[in-house]
Amino acid sequence: MCSPDMFKDPCTIALESDKQLMKIMTEPAPTKADTFALAENYANHIIDGMDTDSLAQFAFDMLLDEYSKLSWDAITEEIVDLYDEDTLIDLLPDAQGNQSA
């Protein structure tokens, strides 16, 4: 099946895109629900374009960015709450440097 746009010239397609964009820009302000839906669609679009390594790096970067804003006490409390004290001990910087294989 052929797309109707397949037979349009590039100038016509660009003009139609410009008209759609102008319509979006001149409509009343979007609601919070509209903004959330747009953000959700955009997030899905970004994720769909990523491979597994990119997703893992993105998750790491986002987590590190958020945790770097927290205090030592807040981070250690979360680790103990979500895991346990042994995990906290394993993750302490001094514990990692002193571990022997």
Biopython code that builds the backbone (N, CA, C, O; Angstrom):
import numpy as np
from Bio.PDB.StructureBuilder import StructureBuilder

atoms = [
    (1, "MET", "N", (0.840, -1.168, 0.000)),
    (1, "MET", "CA", (0.000, 0.000, 0.000)),
    (1, "MET", "C", (0.893, 1.241, 0.000)),
    (1, "MET", "O", (1.885, 1.279, 0.728)),
    (2, "CYS", "N", (0.569, 2.234, -0.784)),
    (2, "CYS", "CA", (1.365, 3.446, -0.903)),
    (2, "CYS", "C", (0.809, 4.535, 0.008)),
    (2, "CYS", "O", (-0.400, 4.661, 0.203)),
    (3, "SER", "N", (1.723, 5.306, 0.549)),
    (3, "SER", "CA", (1.341, 6.453, 1.363)),
    (3, "SER", "C", (0.961, 7.607, 0.439)),
    (3, "SER", "O", (1.614, 7.813, -0.584)),
    (4, "PRO", "N", (-0.100, 8.373, 0.787)),
    (4, "PRO", "CA", (-0.460, 9.524, -0.051)),
    (4, "PRO", "C", (0.677, 10.540, -0.160)),
    (4, "PRO", "O", (0.820, 11.209, -1.184)),
    (5, "ASP", "N", (1.495, 10.654, 0.911)),
    (5, "ASP", "CA", (2.616, 11.591, 0.888)),
    (5, "ASP", "C", (3.698, 11.166, -0.098)),
    (5, "ASP", "O", (4.546, 11.969, -0.488)),
    (6, "MET", "N", (3.662, 9.916, -0.489)),
    (6, "MET", "CA", (4.676, 9.385, -1.385)),
    (6, "MET", "C", (4.661, 10.108, -2.736)),
    (6, "MET", "O", (5.683, 10.192, -3.417)),
    (7, "PHE", "N", (3.508, 10.619, -3.105)),
    (7, "PHE", "CA", (3.368, 11.264, -4.413)),
    (7, "PHE", "C", (3.416, 12.788, -4.336)),
    (7, "PHE", "O", (3.259, 13.458, -5.357)),
    (8, "LYS", "N", (3.628, 13.344, -3.153)),
    (8, "LYS", "CA", (3.716, 14.799, -2.997)),
    (8, "LYS", "C", (5.167, 15.237, -3.151)),
    (8, "LYS", "O", (6.100, 14.504, -2.820)),
    (9, "ASP", "N", (5.326, 16.435, -3.657)),
    (9, "ASP", "CA", (6.683, 16.952, -3.788)),
    (9, "ASP", "C", (7.164, 17.447, -2.422)),
    (9, "ASP", "O", (6.343, 17.756, -1.558)),
    (10, "PRO", "N", (8.475, 17.525, -2.216)),
    (10, "PRO", "CA", (9.030, 17.908, -0.920)),
    (10, "PRO", "C", (8.551, 19.283, -0.432)),
    (10, "PRO", "O", (8.373, 19.479, 0.770)),
    (11, "CYS", "N", (8.344, 20.218, -1.336)),
    (11, "CYS", "CA", (7.883, 21.554, -0.939)),
    (11, "CYS", "C", (6.479, 21.494, -0.342)),
    (11, "CYS", "O", (6.199, 22.169, 0.649)),
    (12, "THR", "N", (5.600, 20.696, -0.931)),
    (12, "THR", "CA", (4.235, 20.545, -0.424)),
    (12, "THR", "C", (4.252, 19.889, 0.947)),
    (12, "THR", "O", (3.521, 20.303, 1.848)),
    (13, "ILE", "N", (5.078, 18.871, 1.106)),
    (13, "ILE", "CA", (5.183, 18.193, 2.404)),
    (13, "ILE", "C", (5.706, 19.172, 3.458)),
    (13, "ILE", "O", (5.188, 19.208, 4.574)),
    (14, "ALA", "N", (6.715, 19.957, 3.119)),
    (14, "ALA", "CA", (7.277, 20.925, 4.058)),
    (14, "ALA", "C", (6.245, 21.981, 4.432)),
    (14, "ALA", "O", (6.150, 22.371, 5.596)),
    (15, "LEU", "N", (5.473, 22.446, 3.456)),
    (15, "LEU", "CA", (4.438, 23.446, 3.712)),
    (15, "LEU", "C", (3.376, 22.892, 4.649)),
    (15, "LEU", "O", (2.930, 23.583, 5.565)),
    (16, "GLU", "N", (2.970, 21.649, 4.423)),
    (16, "GLU", "CA", (1.967, 21.034, 5.297)),
    (16, "GLU", "C", (2.508, 20.866, 6.709)),
    (16, "GLU", "O", (1.781, 21.072, 7.680)),
    (17, "SER", "N", (3.766, 20.498, 6.828)),
    (17, "SER", "CA", (4.390, 20.370, 8.148)),
    (17, "SER", "C", (4.445, 21.725, 8.846)),
    (17, "SER", "O", (4.176, 21.826, 10.043)),
    (18, "ASP", "N", (4.796, 22.768, 8.090)),
    (18, "ASP", "CA", (4.828, 24.116, 8.656)),
    (18, "ASP", "C", (3.445, 24.541, 9.134)),
    (18, "ASP", "O", (3.317, 25.151, 10.195)),
    (19, "LYS", "N", (2.416, 24.227, 8.364)),
    (19, "LYS", "CA", (1.043, 24.571, 8.759)),
    (19, "LYS", "C", (0.652, 23.845, 10.045)),
    (19, "LYS", "O", (0.033, 24.431, 10.934)),
    (20, "GLN", "N", (1.019, 22.563, 10.138)),
    (20, "GLN", "CA", (0.715, 21.806, 11.351)),
    (20, "GLN", "C", (1.440, 22.398, 12.550)),
    (20, "GLN", "O", (0.861, 22.510, 13.631)),
    (21, "LEU", "N", (2.697, 22.777, 12.372)),
    (21, "LEU", "CA", (3.468, 23.370, 13.450)),
    (21, "LEU", "C", (2.879, 24.715, 13.868)),
    (21, "LEU", "O", (2.784, 24.997, 15.063)),
    (22, "MET", "N", (2.486, 25.536, 12.922)),
    (22, "MET", "CA", (1.866, 26.824, 13.231)),
    (22, "MET", "C", (0.563, 26.622, 13.996)),
    (22, "MET", "O", (0.266, 27.373, 14.925)),
    (23, "LYS", "N", (-0.213, 25.616, 13.613)),
    (23, "LYS", "CA", (-1.464, 25.322, 14.306)),
    (23, "LYS", "C", (-1.188, 24.959, 15.761)),
    (23, "LYS", "O", (-1.881, 25.427, 16.664)),
    (24, "ILE", "N", (-0.175, 24.125, 15.986)),
    (24, "ILE", "CA", (0.195, 23.734, 17.342)),
    (24, "ILE", "C", (0.605, 24.955, 18.158)),
    (24, "ILE", "O", (0.237, 25.087, 19.325)),
    (25, "MET", "N", (1.375, 25.850, 17.527)),
    (25, "MET", "CA", (1.903, 27.018, 18.231)),
    (25, "MET", "C", (0.827, 28.073, 18.538)),
    (25, "MET", "O", (0.998, 28.875, 19.456)),
    (26, "THR", "N", (-0.274, 28.078, 17.780)),
    (26, "THR", "CA", (-1.286, 29.119, 17.986)),
    (26, "THR", "C", (-2.510, 28.621, 18.741)),
    (26, "THR", "O", (-3.403, 29.410, 19.051)),
    (27, "GLU", "N", (-2.568, 27.331, 19.042)),
    (27, "GLU", "CA", (-3.695, 26.811, 19.812)),
    (27, "GLU", "C", (-3.590, 27.278, 21.259)),
    (27, "GLU", "O", (-2.529, 27.728, 21.690)),
    (28, "PRO", "N", (-4.686, 27.173, 22.011)),
    (28, "PRO", "CA", (-4.628, 27.536, 23.429)),
    (28, "PRO", "C", (-3.562, 26.715, 24.153)),
    (28, "PRO", "O", (-3.168, 25.639, 23.701)),
    (29, "ALA", "N", (-3.108, 27.245, 25.281)),
    (29, "ALA", "CA", (-2.064, 26.567, 26.046)),
    (29, "ALA", "C", (-2.488, 25.145, 26.383)),
    (29, "ALA", "O", (-3.634, 24.906, 26.765)),
    (30, "PRO", "N", (-1.577, 24.216, 26.242)),
    (30, "PRO", "CA", (-1.913, 22.822, 26.551)),
    (30, "PRO", "C", (-2.156, 22.629, 28.049)),
    (30, "PRO", "O", (-1.624, 23.364, 28.881)),
    (31, "THR", "N", (-2.956, 21.643, 28.364)),
    (31, "THR", "CA", (-3.223, 21.319, 29.764)),
    (31, "THR", "C", (-2.032, 20.546, 30.329)),
    (31, "THR", "O", (-1.139, 20.129, 29.591)),
    (32, "LYS", "N", (-2.035, 20.364, 31.638)),
    (32, "LYS", "CA", (-0.977, 19.565, 32.264)),
    (32, "LYS", "C", (-1.025, 18.135, 31.740)),
    (32, "LYS", "O", (0.015, 17.504, 31.553)),
    (33, "ALA", "N", (-2.219, 17.628, 31.507)),
    (33, "ALA", "CA", (-2.364, 16.271, 30.977)),
    (33, "ALA", "C", (-1.764, 16.183, 29.572)),
    (33, "ALA", "O", (-1.114, 15.193, 29.236)),
    (34, "ASP", "N", (-1.979, 17.214, 28.752)),
    (34, "ASP", "CA", (-1.401, 17.244, 27.408)),
    (34, "ASP", "C", (0.127, 17.264, 27.484)),
    (34, "ASP", "O", (0.807, 16.543, 26.753)),
    (35, "THR", "N", (0.653, 18.100, 28.379)),
    (35, "THR", "CA", (2.100, 18.205, 28.538)),
    (35, "THR", "C", (2.680, 16.885, 29.019)),
    (35, "THR", "O", (3.728, 16.458, 28.536)),
    (36, "PHE", "N", (2.009, 16.233, 29.969)),
    (36, "PHE", "CA", (2.474, 14.939, 30.459)),
    (36, "PHE", "C", (2.455, 13.902, 29.336)),
    (36, "PHE", "O", (3.399, 13.125, 29.189)),
    (37, "ALA", "N", (1.375, 13.891, 28.542)),
    (37, "ALA", "CA", (1.271, 12.931, 27.438)),
    (37, "ALA", "C", (2.372, 13.168, 26.412)),
    (37, "ALA", "O", (2.943, 12.211, 25.890)),
    (38, "LEU", "N", (2.677, 14.427, 26.114)),
    (38, "LEU", "CA", (3.761, 14.740, 25.184)),
    (38, "LEU", "C", (5.095, 14.260, 25.746)),
    (38, "LEU", "O", (5.891, 13.657, 25.025)),
    (39, "ALA", "N", (5.344, 14.525, 27.033)),
    (39, "ALA", "CA", (6.590, 14.092, 27.668)),
    (39, "ALA", "C", (6.698, 12.567, 27.650)),
    (39, "ALA", "O", (7.770, 12.016, 27.395)),
    (40, "GLU", "N", (5.593, 11.898, 27.920)),
    (40, "GLU", "CA", (5.574, 10.439, 27.917)),
    (40, "GLU", "C", (5.864, 9.894, 26.515)),
    (40, "GLU", "O", (6.651, 8.960, 26.356)),
    (41, "ASN", "N", (5.230, 10.477, 25.512)),
    (41, "ASN", "CA", (5.472, 10.051, 24.125)),
    (41, "ASN", "C", (6.922, 10.289, 23.712)),
    (41, "ASN", "O", (7.530, 9.461, 23.035)),
    (42, "TYR", "N", (7.464, 11.429, 24.129)),
    (42, "TYR", "CA", (8.853, 11.763, 23.785)),
    (42, "TYR", "C", (9.818, 10.803, 24.479)),
    (42, "TYR", "O", (10.782, 10.344, 23.867)),
    (43, "ALA", "N", (9.566, 10.499, 25.748)),
    (43, "ALA", "CA", (10.416, 9.551, 26.478)),
    (43, "ALA", "C", (10.395, 8.186, 25.789)),
    (43, "ALA", "O", (11.438, 7.555, 25.620)),
    (44, "ASN", "N", (9.222, 7.741, 25.398)),
    (44, "ASN", "CA", (9.121, 6.463, 24.685)),
    (44, "ASN", "C", (9.874, 6.504, 23.360)),
    (44, "ASN", "O", (10.519, 5.527, 22.977)),
    (45, "HIS", "N", (9.792, 7.625, 22.667)),
    (45, "HIS", "CA", (10.497, 7.785, 21.392)),
    (45, "HIS", "C", (12.012, 7.674, 21.600)),
    (45, "HIS", "O", (12.703, 7.001, 20.835)),
    (46, "ILE", "N", (12.514, 8.333, 22.632)),
    (46, "ILE", "CA", (13.951, 8.286, 22.920)),
    (46, "ILE", "C", (14.369, 6.857, 23.253)),
    (46, "ILE", "O", (15.363, 6.359, 22.725)),
    (47, "ILE", "N", (13.616, 6.204, 24.122)),
    (47, "ILE", "CA", (13.950, 4.845, 24.546)),
    (47, "ILE", "C", (13.896, 3.876, 23.372)),
    (47, "ILE", "O", (14.755, 3.003, 23.248)),
    (48, "ASP", "N", (12.896, 4.022, 22.516)),
    (48, "ASP", "CA", (12.773, 3.141, 21.346)),
    (48, "ASP", "C", (13.983, 3.242, 20.425)),
    (48, "ASP", "O", (14.303, 2.287, 19.717)),
    (49, "GLY", "N", (14.651, 4.380, 20.429)),
    (49, "GLY", "CA", (15.808, 4.581, 19.565)),
    (49, "GLY", "C", (17.128, 4.152, 20.191)),
    (49, "GLY", "O", (18.181, 4.309, 19.572)),
    (50, "MET", "N", (17.092, 3.612, 21.410)),
    (50, "MET", "CA", (18.326, 3.239, 22.106)),
    (50, "MET", "C", (18.552, 1.732, 22.074)),
    (50, "MET", "O", (17.605, 0.945, 22.087)),
    (51, "ASP", "N", (19.819, 1.350, 22.031)),
    (51, "ASP", "CA", (20.153, -0.063, 22.205)),
    (51, "ASP", "C", (20.361, -0.326, 23.697)),
    (51, "ASP", "O", (20.292, 0.600, 24.505)),
    (52, "THR", "N", (20.614, -1.574, 24.062)),
    (52, "THR", "CA", (20.728, -1.951, 25.471)),
    (52, "THR", "C", (21.866, -1.217, 26.174)),
    (52, "THR", "O", (21.697, -0.765, 27.306)),
    (53, "ASP", "N", (23.005, -1.094, 25.531)),
    (53, "ASP", "CA", (24.141, -0.400, 26.146)),
    (53, "ASP", "C", (23.818, 1.072, 26.390)),
    (53, "ASP", "O", (24.178, 1.622, 27.431)),
    (54, "SER", "N", (23.145, 1.708, 25.441)),
    (54, "SER", "CA", (22.770, 3.109, 25.601)),
    (54, "SER", "C", (21.766, 3.275, 26.737)),
    (54, "SER", "O", (21.855, 4.223, 27.517)),
    (55, "LEU", "N", (20.808, 2.348, 26.829)),
    (55, "LEU", "CA", (19.824, 2.396, 27.917)),
    (55, "LEU", "C", (20.500, 2.234, 29.274)),
    (55, "LEU", "O", (20.178, 2.949, 30.222)),
    (56, "ALA", "N", (21.440, 1.291, 29.366)),
    (56, "ALA", "CA", (22.156, 1.077, 30.625)),
    (56, "ALA", "C", (22.961, 2.317, 31.002)),
    (56, "ALA", "O", (22.961, 2.719, 32.165)),
    (57, "GLN", "N", (23.644, 2.925, 30.042)),
    (57, "GLN", "CA", (24.426, 4.133, 30.316)),
    (57, "GLN", "C", (23.519, 5.277, 30.735)),
    (57, "GLN", "O", (23.851, 6.036, 31.646)),
    (58, "PHE", "N", (22.372, 5.404, 30.073)),
    (58, "PHE", "CA", (21.410, 6.454, 30.406)),
    (58, "PHE", "C", (20.884, 6.267, 31.831)),
    (58, "PHE", "O", (20.791, 7.229, 32.593)),
    (59, "ALA", "N", (20.544, 5.032, 32.185)),
    (59, "ALA", "CA", (20.053, 4.750, 33.537)),
    (59, "ALA", "C", (21.128, 5.090, 34.563)),
    (59, "ALA", "O", (20.837, 5.706, 35.589)),
    (60, "PHE", "N", (22.362, 4.695, 34.292)),
    (60, "PHE", "CA", (23.470, 5.003, 35.197)),
    (60, "PHE", "C", (23.633, 6.511, 35.370)),
    (60, "PHE", "O", (23.736, 7.006, 36.492)),
    (61, "ASP", "N", (23.657, 7.235, 34.256)),
    (61, "ASP", "CA", (23.828, 8.691, 34.316)),
    (61, "ASP", "C", (22.711, 9.362, 35.107)),
    (61, "ASP", "O", (22.969, 10.256, 35.913)),
    (62, "MET", "N", (21.474, 8.934, 34.879)),
    (62, "MET", "CA", (20.336, 9.535, 35.578)),
    (62, "MET", "C", (20.385, 9.223, 37.077)),
    (62, "MET", "O", (20.160, 10.104, 37.906)),
    (63, "LEU", "N", (20.680, 7.970, 37.418)),
    (63, "LEU", "CA", (20.779, 7.594, 38.826)),
    (63, "LEU", "C", (21.913, 8.349, 39.515)),
    (63, "LEU", "O", (21.737, 8.872, 40.615)),
    (64, "LEU", "N", (23.061, 8.402, 38.876)),
    (64, "LEU", "CA", (24.203, 9.101, 39.466)),
    (64, "LEU", "C", (23.902, 10.576, 39.655)),
    (64, "LEU", "O", (24.263, 11.158, 40.678)),
    (65, "ASP", "N", (23.246, 11.184, 38.682)),
    (65, "ASP", "CA", (22.883, 12.592, 38.786)),
    (65, "ASP", "C", (21.966, 12.834, 39.986)),
    (65, "ASP", "O", (22.164, 13.787, 40.739)),
    (66, "GLU", "N", (20.971, 11.976, 40.162)),
    (66, "GLU", "CA", (20.029, 12.141, 41.278)),
    (66, "GLU", "C", (20.684, 11.858, 42.620)),
    (66, "GLU", "O", (20.492, 12.611, 43.575)),
    (67, "TYR", "N", (21.461, 10.773, 42.702)),
    (67, "TYR", "CA", (22.088, 10.427, 43.979)),
    (67, "TYR", "C", (23.188, 11.400, 44.366)),
    (67, "TYR", "O", (23.458, 11.571, 45.555)),
    (68, "SER", "N", (23.827, 12.039, 43.405)),
    (68, "SER", "CA", (24.869, 13.011, 43.735)),
    (68, "SER", "C", (24.286, 14.270, 44.376)),
    (68, "SER", "O", (25.026, 15.066, 44.954)),
    (69, "LYS", "N", (22.972, 14.457, 44.278)),
    (69, "LYS", "CA", (22.301, 15.599, 44.910)),
    (69, "LYS", "C", (21.949, 15.315, 46.371)),
    (69, "LYS", "O", (21.609, 16.234, 47.117)),
    (70, "LEU", "N", (22.027, 14.047, 46.781)),
    (70, "LEU", "CA", (21.633, 13.659, 48.130)),
    (70, "LEU", "C", (22.814, 13.703, 49.086)),
    (70, "LEU", "O", (23.972, 13.692, 48.668)),
    (71, "SER", "N", (22.504, 13.752, 50.368)),
    (71, "SER", "CA", (23.542, 13.708, 51.392)),
    (71, "SER", "C", (23.983, 12.268, 51.617)),
    (71, "SER", "O", (23.309, 11.323, 51.207)),
    (72, "TRP", "N", (25.122, 12.121, 52.273)),
    (72, "TRP", "CA", (25.637, 10.800, 52.637)),
    (72, "TRP", "C", (24.582, 10.029, 53.419)),
    (72, "TRP", "O", (24.330, 8.855, 53.146)),
    (73, "ASP", "N", (23.960, 10.702, 54.403)),
    (73, "ASP", "CA", (22.965, 10.047, 55.254)),
    (73, "ASP", "C", (21.753, 9.579, 54.445)),
    (73, "ASP", "O", (21.238, 8.485, 54.677)),
    (74, "ALA", "N", (21.305, 10.386, 53.519)),
    (74, "ALA", "CA", (20.146, 10.008, 52.701)),
    (74, "ALA", "C", (20.456, 8.794, 51.826)),
    (74, "ALA", "O", (19.618, 7.906, 51.667)),
    (75, "ILE", "N", (21.656, 8.762, 51.263)),
    (75, "ILE", "CA", (22.035, 7.630, 50.409)),
    (75, "ILE", "C", (22.165, 6.354, 51.236)),
    (75, "ILE", "O", (21.645, 5.305, 50.854)),
    (76, "THR", "N", (22.856, 6.447, 52.363)),
    (76, "THR", "CA", (23.041, 5.245, 53.182)),
    (76, "THR", "C", (21.710, 4.737, 53.718)),
    (76, "THR", "O", (21.496, 3.527, 53.793)),
    (77, "GLU", "N", (20.813, 5.645, 54.092)),
    (77, "GLU", "CA", (19.488, 5.238, 54.577)),
    (77, "GLU", "C", (18.713, 4.508, 53.486)),
    (77, "GLU", "O", (18.067, 3.495, 53.755)),
    (78, "GLU", "N", (18.774, 5.017, 52.254)),
    (78, "GLU", "CA", (18.061, 4.358, 51.157)),
    (78, "GLU", "C", (18.632, 2.973, 50.875)),
    (78, "GLU", "O", (17.881, 2.026, 50.642)),
    (79, "ILE", "N", (19.945, 2.854, 50.897)),
    (79, "ILE", "CA", (20.566, 1.545, 50.646)),
    (79, "ILE", "C", (20.109, 0.529, 51.691)),
    (79, "ILE", "O", (19.750, -0.599, 51.352)),
    (80, "VAL", "N", (20.123, 0.931, 52.955)),
    (80, "VAL", "CA", (19.707, 0.021, 54.024)),
    (80, "VAL", "C", (18.223, -0.310, 53.893)),
    (80, "VAL", "O", (17.825, -1.459, 54.082)),
    (81, "ASP", "N", (17.395, 0.702, 53.566)),
    (81, "ASP", "CA", (15.952, 0.469, 53.422)),
    (81, "ASP", "C", (15.635, -0.476, 52.265)),
    (81, "ASP", "O", (14.785, -1.357, 52.399)),
    (82, "LEU", "N", (16.306, -0.300, 51.145)),
    (82, "LEU", "CA", (15.997, -1.100, 49.961)),
    (82, "LEU", "C", (16.718, -2.448, 49.942)),
    (82, "LEU", "O", (16.211, -3.417, 49.379)),
    (83, "TYR", "N", (17.879, -2.506, 50.547)),
    (83, "TYR", "CA", (18.673, -3.732, 50.537)),
    (83, "TYR", "C", (18.899, -4.166, 51.982)),
    (83, "TYR", "O", (17.985, -4.701, 52.610)),
    (84, "ASP", "N", (20.083, -3.949, 52.513)),
    (84, "ASP", "CA", (20.361, -4.254, 53.918)),
    (84, "ASP", "C", (21.699, -3.626, 54.302)),
    (84, "ASP", "O", (22.375, -3.018, 53.473)),
    (85, "GLU", "N", (22.069, -3.786, 55.579)),
    (85, "GLU", "CA", (23.314, -3.177, 56.061)),
    (85, "GLU", "C", (24.549, -3.814, 55.426)),
    (85, "GLU", "O", (25.554, -3.136, 55.210)),
    (86, "ASP", "N", (24.480, -5.114, 55.128)),
    (86, "ASP", "CA", (25.622, -5.773, 54.479)),
    (86, "ASP", "C", (25.891, -5.167, 53.105)),
    (86, "ASP", "O", (27.046, -4.986, 52.719)),
    (87, "THR", "N", (24.832, -4.854, 52.369)),
    (87, "THR", "CA", (24.997, -4.217, 51.060)),
    (87, "THR", "C", (25.621, -2.839, 51.221)),
    (87, "THR", "O", (26.494, -2.449, 50.446)),
    (88, "LEU", "N", (25.164, -2.098, 52.242)),
    (88, "LEU", "CA", (25.753, -0.784, 52.505)),
    (88, "LEU", "C", (27.243, -0.929, 52.769)),
    (88, "LEU", "O", (28.049, -0.183, 52.212)),
    (89, "ILE", "N", (27.607, -1.868, 53.601)),
    (89, "ILE", "CA", (29.015, -2.071, 53.935)),
    (89, "ILE", "C", (29.811, -2.416, 52.681)),
    (89, "ILE", "O", (30.922, -1.919, 52.494)),
    (90, "ASP", "N", (29.252, -3.257, 51.829)),
    (90, "ASP", "CA", (29.931, -3.625, 50.585)),
    (90, "ASP", "C", (30.123, -2.441, 49.652)),
    (90, "ASP", "O", (31.086, -2.402, 48.886)),
    (91, "LEU", "N", (29.214, -1.478, 49.710)),
    (91, "LEU", "CA", (29.259, -0.339, 48.787)),
    (91, "LEU", "C", (30.071, 0.841, 49.308)),
    (91, "LEU", "O", (30.360, 1.767, 48.549)),
    (92, "LEU", "N", (30.444, 0.828, 50.578)),
    (92, "LEU", "CA", (31.233, 1.936, 51.130)),
    (92, "LEU", "C", (32.562, 2.040, 50.391)),
    (92, "LEU", "O", (33.183, 1.019, 50.098)),
    (93, "PRO", "N", (33.007, 3.255, 50.086)),
    (93, "PRO", "CA", (34.261, 3.424, 49.333)),
    (93, "PRO", "C", (35.447, 2.703, 49.959)),
    (93, "PRO", "O", (36.236, 2.092, 49.238)),
    (94, "ASP", "N", (35.596, 2.756, 51.273)),
    (94, "ASP", "CA", (36.719, 2.081, 51.931)),
    (94, "ASP", "C", (36.612, 0.576, 51.794)),
    (94, "ASP", "O", (37.628, -0.107, 51.659)),
    (95, "ALA", "N", (35.376, 0.040, 51.826)),
    (95, "ALA", "CA", (35.189, -1.398, 51.717)),
    (95, "ALA", "C", (35.625, -1.894, 50.341)),
    (95, "ALA", "O", (36.197, -2.978, 50.228)),
    (96, "GLN", "N", (35.367, -1.128, 49.315)),
    (96, "GLN", "CA", (35.736, -1.553, 47.961)),
    (96, "GLN", "C", (37.252, -1.567, 47.797)),
    (96, "GLN", "O", (37.793, -2.466, 47.154)),
    (97, "GLY", "N", (37.939, -0.590, 48.367)),
    (97, "GLY", "CA", (39.384, -0.499, 48.228)),
    (97, "GLY", "C", (40.114, -1.577, 49.017)),
    (97, "GLY", "O", (41.232, -1.949, 48.662)),
    (98, "ASN", "N", (39.498, -2.086, 50.085)),
    (98, "ASN", "CA", (40.160, -3.050, 50.958)),
    (98, "ASN", "C", (39.764, -4.499, 50.666)),
    (98, "ASN", "O", (40.262, -5.406, 51.333)),
    (99, "GLN", "N", (38.897, -4.741, 49.704)),
    (99, "GLN", "CA", (38.475, -6.099, 49.408)),
    (99, "GLN", "C", (39.595, -6.830, 48.681)),
    (99, "GLN", "O", (40.258, -6.276, 47.805)),
    (100, "SER", "N", (39.788, -8.094, 49.067)),
    (100, "SER", "CA", (40.780, -8.901, 48.337)),
    (100, "SER", "C", (40.081, -10.000, 47.575)),
    (100, "SER", "O", (39.065, -10.533, 48.023)),
    (101, "ALA", "N", (40.625, -10.338, 46.426)),
    (101, "ALA", "CA", (39.991, -11.347, 45.575)),
    (101, "ALA", "C", (40.476, -12.721, 45.893)),
    (101, "ALA", "O", (40.043, -13.689, 45.267)),
]
sb = StructureBuilder()
sb.init_structure("model")
sb.init_model(0)
sb.init_chain("A")
sb.init_seg("    ")
for serial, (resi, resn, name, xyz) in enumerate(atoms, 1):
    if name == "N":
        sb.init_residue(resn, " ", resi, " ")
    sb.init_atom(name, np.array(xyz, "f"), 0.0, 1.0, " ", f" {name:<3s}", serial, name[0])
structure = sb.get_structure()
